[in-house]
């Protein structure tokens, strides 16, 4: 179904977000404008403003949608697979991932990723928050390193599995 067809069925907001997600990933943040989205959706240039008062609100909605997608990717995964799913999400949606965590959209953070990790480390008791923070730092940093072209020439999926399998978060903290 084309974006234009989706709009004519009454869901312009969803059609704009879908088009914006495609523009973001294929052409980058700099090419994302409400005017261009209205052109692609086949609506007047003022129509998107009914749903997004400005470009920042569109970016915030894209980031929120990204956090939901990431949360869904992590949900109900075993601890080991959560890290792989996090990196896979970043590699599959690099521009959205950068938007979500890059500071472009102020005040938009979603705690689902951390909360999911925290639950998965619940068996560590008082150390769970530290293990979750360490795991998140590892997978987030690894995601950025891979997106920035580090570790090129390696098969990514296997490399991610190998890196994550070498880390153990079960040792208790020492005072």
ABEGO torsion letter per residue (X at the ends): XBAAAAAAAGBAAAAAAAAAAAAAAAAEAAABBAAAAAAAAGBBAAAAAAABABAAAAAAAAAAAAAAAAAAAABGBBAAAAAAAAAAAAAABAAAAAAAAAGABBGBBBAAAAAAAAAAAAAAEAAAAAAAAAAAAAAAAAAAAAAAGBGBGBBAAAAAAAAAAABBAABBBBX
